[in-house]
């Protein structure tokens, strides 16, 4: 009877090895993102939240919630209502525009990167439209719509990450992508668990959401810059990541 080959010592066959390899590659890709890129996403959000909390004129929650929701709650409207929410929509628009420009202007040899940016831009526009129409806030057309939209987001982003995992890991800023997912995930968790909502939970929920949207926008902008750069730069970036991964693998082998 034929026998299965025995895995080499120190290696694990099957899904476990694939997961370990993915973790190693992801860790190497995270190191690619410079600190200034994180600062571009985090610093503006921190300044906005501090300003919202310390200003003396309006309740902080009225500035971070969607303007339509605040108008319904207060029975009146103010030009500053929903200011933070509108900043998030603006961030999505900037990210979408950069992604579409990068996708359209990149060379044909970067077809995977072009598609990753194009679909990232589409996702940004969908999120912006959702925030404008408040589809995620209530039963706009049917009682099941908010849950259906949340499920669609989860499936959509998971599909995006899997479908474009290669260009993301090779060329884009995985650290910013992780920061975006952490921010949006934290916002969704607080939204579900904090019932009834308090002033603190609203600030945490919408602050984390704004951080996720800002990180996603910077992720797309930097991806567009990579796509617009010379092909040799993209290739050298990937070669450098592979060299770092190989060096770490040799170090692990030596330690064993």
C-alpha positions in Angstrom: 0.0 0.0 0.0 1.3 3.5 -0.8 2.4 5.5 2.3 2.2 9.2 2.8 5.5 11.0 3.0 6.6 11.9 6.5 6.9 15.6 7.1 10.4 16.9 7.7 11.5 17.4 11.3 10.3 20.7 12.7 7.6 21.1 10.1 3.9 20.5 10.2 2.0 19.3 7.2 -1.5 20.5 6.3 -3.5 23.5 7.5 -1.3 24.3 10.5 1.7 24.8 8.3 -0.3 27.1 6.0 -1.5 29.2 9.0 2.0 29.5 10.4 3.3 30.5 7.0 0.5 33.1 6.6 1.3 34.5 10.1 5.0 34.8 9.2 4.3 36.6 5.9 1.8 38.9 7.6 4.3 39.8 10.3 6.8 40.7 7.6 4.3 42.8 5.7 3.3 44.7 8.9 6.9 45.7 9.3 6.7 47.4 5.9 4.4 50.2 7.1 6.3 53.3 8.3 5.3 55.0 11.6 4.3 58.1 9.7 1.5 56.2 8.0 0.0 55.1 11.3 0.3 58.7 12.6 -1.6 60.0 9.5 -4.5 57.8 10.5 -4.4 58.0 14.3 -3.3 61.6 15.0 -6.3 63.4 13.2 -8.8 61.1 14.9 -7.2 61.7 18.3 -7.3 65.5 17.8 -11.0 65.3 16.7 -12.1 63.2 19.6 -10.3 65.4 22.1 -11.8 68.5 20.6 -15.3 67.0 20.6 -15.0 66.0 24.3 -13.6 69.3 25.5 -15.7 71.8 23.5 -18.3 73.5 25.7 -21.1 74.2 23.3 -22.9 71.0 22.4 -23.1 67.5 23.9 -20.2 65.4 22.5 -22.6 62.6 21.4 -24.5 65.1 19.1 -21.2 65.7 17.2 -20.3 62.1 16.7 -23.6 60.6 15.8 -25.2 60.8 12.4 -26.9 64.2 11.9 -30.3 62.7 11.0 -30.3 60.5 14.1 -29.5 63.5 16.3 -32.2 65.6 14.6 -34.8 63.0 15.3 -33.6 62.6 18.9 -33.5 66.4 19.7 -36.4 67.5 17.5 -34.2 70.1 15.9 -31.2 70.4 13.7 -27.8 72.1 14.1 -25.1 72.6 11.5 -22.6 70.9 13.8 -24.7 67.8 14.4 -23.0 64.7 12.9 -19.7 66.5 12.3 -17.6 63.5 13.1 -19.8 61.2 11.1 -19.4 63.5 8.1 -15.6 63.5 8.5 -15.7 59.7 8.2 -17.8 60.0 5.0 -15.2 62.5 3.7 -12.4 60.0 4.5 -14.2 57.3 2.6 -14.6 59.6 -0.4 -10.9 60.5 -0.4 -9.8 56.8 -0.1 -12.2 55.8 -2.9 -10.9 58.6 -5.2 -7.3 57.7 -4.6 -8.0 54.0 -5.1 -9.7 54.6 -8.5 -6.9 56.9 -9.6 -4.3 54.4 -8.7 -6.2 51.5 -10.3 -6.7 53.4 -13.5 -3.2 54.8 -13.9 -1.2 51.7 -12.8 0.5 49.7 -15.5 -1.2 46.6 -17.0 1.5 44.3 -15.4 0.0 45.2 -12.0 -3.4 43.7 -12.8 -3.9 42.2 -9.3 -3.0 45.3 -7.5 -5.2 47.3 -9.9 -8.2 45.1 -9.1 -7.5 45.2 -5.3 -7.5 49.0 -5.4 -10.6 49.2 -7.6 -12.6 46.9 -5.3 -11.3 48.8 -2.3 -12.6 52.0 -3.8 -16.0 50.3 -4.4 -16.1 49.2 -0.8 -15.4 52.8 0.3 -18.2 54.2 -1.8 -20.6 51.6 -0.4 -19.7 52.5 3.2 -20.1 56.2 2.4 -23.5 55.7 0.8 -24.6 53.6 3.8 -23.6 56.4 6.2 -25.4 59.0 4.1 -28.6 57.0 3.9 -28.4 55.5 7.4 -29.1 52.0 6.2 -27.2 50.5 9.1 -29.0 52.6 11.7 -32.5 51.4 11.5 -35.2 49.6 9.5 -35.2 52.0 6.5 -37.1 49.6 4.3 -37.5 46.5 6.4 -36.9 45.4 10.0 -34.3 42.8 8.9 -32.2 45.3 6.8 -29.7 46.4 9.5 -28.7 42.8 10.3 -28.6 41.9 6.6 -26.3 44.8 5.9 -24.0 43.9 8.8 -23.7 40.4 7.6 -23.1 41.6 4.0 -20.2 43.8 5.3 -18.6 40.9 7.1 -18.9 38.6 4.1 -17.8 41.3 1.7 -14.6 42.3 3.6 -13.7 38.6 4.3 -14.1 37.9 0.5 -12.0 41.0 -0.3 -9.2 39.9 2.1 -9.1 36.4 0.7 -9.5 37.3 -3.0 -6.7 39.9 -2.9 -4.5 38.4 -0.2 -1.5 38.2 -2.5 -1.3 41.8 -3.7 -2.1 43.0 -0.1 0.7 40.9 1.5 3.2 41.7 -1.3 2.6 45.4 -2.0 0.2 47.1 0.4 0.3 48.2 4.1 -1.0 45.3 6.1 -0.5 47.2 9.3 -3.0 49.9 8.3 -5.5 47.3 7.1 -5.3 45.5 10.5 -5.8 48.9 12.2 -8.8 49.6 10.1 -10.4 46.2 10.8 -9.7 46.6 14.6 -11.3 50.0 14.6 -14.4 48.9 12.7 -14.7 45.6 14.6 -14.5 47.4 17.9 -17.2 49.8 16.8 -19.5 47.0 15.8 -18.9 45.1 19.1 -19.6 48.2 21.2 -22.8 48.8 19.2 -24.1 45.3 19.9 -23.0 45.0 23.6 -23.8 48.6 24.8 -27.6 48.4 25.2 -28.9 50.9 26.2 -26.2 53.2 24.8 -24.5 55.6 27.1 -22.5 58.8 26.3 -19.3 56.9 26.9 -20.3 54.0 24.7 -21.3 56.3 21.8 -18.0 58.1 22.0 -16.1 54.8 22.0 -18.2 53.3 19.2 -18.0 56.3 16.8 -14.4 57.1 17.7 -13.3 53.6 16.9 -15.4 53.7 13.7 -13.7 57.0 12.6 -10.3 55.4 13.4 -11.1 52.4 11.2 -12.3 54.6 8.4 -9.3 56.8 8.6 -6.9 53.9 8.6 -8.7 52.3 5.6 -8.5 55.6 3.7 -4.7 55.9 4.4 -4.4 52.3 3.3 -6.0 53.0 -0.1 -4.0 56.3 -0.5 -0.7 54.6 0.1 -1.8 51.7 -2.2 -2.5 54.2 -4.9 1.0 55.7 -4.5 2.5 52.2 -4.8 0.5 51.6 -8.0 1.6 54.9 -9.5 5.2 54.3 -8.7 7.7 52.6 -11.0 7.3 48.8 -11.4 10.8 48.2 -10.2 10.0 49.8 -6.8 7.1 47.5 -6.3 9.2 44.5 -7.3 12.0 45.5 -5.0 9.5 45.9 -2.2 8.3 42.4 -2.6 11.8 41.1 -3.0 12.8 42.8 0.2 9.9 41.3 2.1 10.8 37.8 0.8 14.4 38.3 1.8 13.3 39.3 5.3 11.0 36.3 5.6 13.8 34.0 4.4 16.2 35.5 6.9 13.7 34.9 9.7 13.2 31.4 8.6 16.9 30.7 8.6 17.2 32.2 12.1 14.4 29.9 13.4 16.0 26.9 11.8 19.4 27.8 13.4 17.8 28.1 16.8 16.1 24.7 16.4 
